[in-house]
């Protein structure tokens, strides 16, 4: 009986594990935003950074989430799209 209970507990996904992955993705997104901020300050935004940021946001949206986070991601995504459009426009 106790061995079966231990095996059952091991099969249950750990809520903290999902939270840890979410925190890691959030920290990665914040790091990329910080890199983007620095690039904006020096006037040289790497296209690859914007594309990577857009991918991170898409990945985050795939995980679902709350409405406030979705609104923030919408704003970040819009800014990234604007900056990509500016890069496409400039020769």
Secondary structure in CASP SS format (residue, H / E / C, confidence):
PFRMAT SS
TARGET T0000
AUTHOR 0000-0000-0000
METHOD secondary structure of the structure
MODEL  1
X C 1.00
X H 1.00
X H 1.00
X H 1.00
X H 1.00
X H 1.00
X H 1.00
X H 1.00
X H 1.00
X H 1.00
X H 1.00
X C 1.00
X C 1.00
X C 1.00
X H 1.00
X H 1.00
X H 1.00
X H 1.00
X H 1.00
X H 1.00
X H 1.00
X H 1.00
X H 1.00
X H 1.00
X H 1.00
X H 1.00
X H 1.00
X H 1.00
X H 1.00
X H 1.00
X H 1.00
X H 1.00
X H 1.00
X H 1.00
X H 1.00
X H 1.00
X H 1.00
X H 1.00
X H 1.00
X H 1.00
X H 1.00
X H 1.00
X C 1.00
X C 1.00
X C 1.00
X C 1.00
X H 1.00
X H 1.00
X H 1.00
X H 1.00
X H 1.00
X H 1.00
X H 1.00
X H 1.00
X H 1.00
X H 1.00
X H 1.00
X H 1.00
X H 1.00
X H 1.00
X H 1.00
X H 1.00
X C 1.00
X C 1.00
X C 1.00
X C 1.00
X H 1.00
X H 1.00
X H 1.00
X H 1.00
X H 1.00
X H 1.00
X H 1.00
X H 1.00
X H 1.00
X H 1.00
X H 1.00
X H 1.00
X H 1.00
X H 1.00
X H 1.00
X H 1.00
X H 1.00
X H 1.00
X H 1.00
X H 1.00
X H 1.00
X H 1.00
X H 1.00
X C 1.00
X C 1.00
END
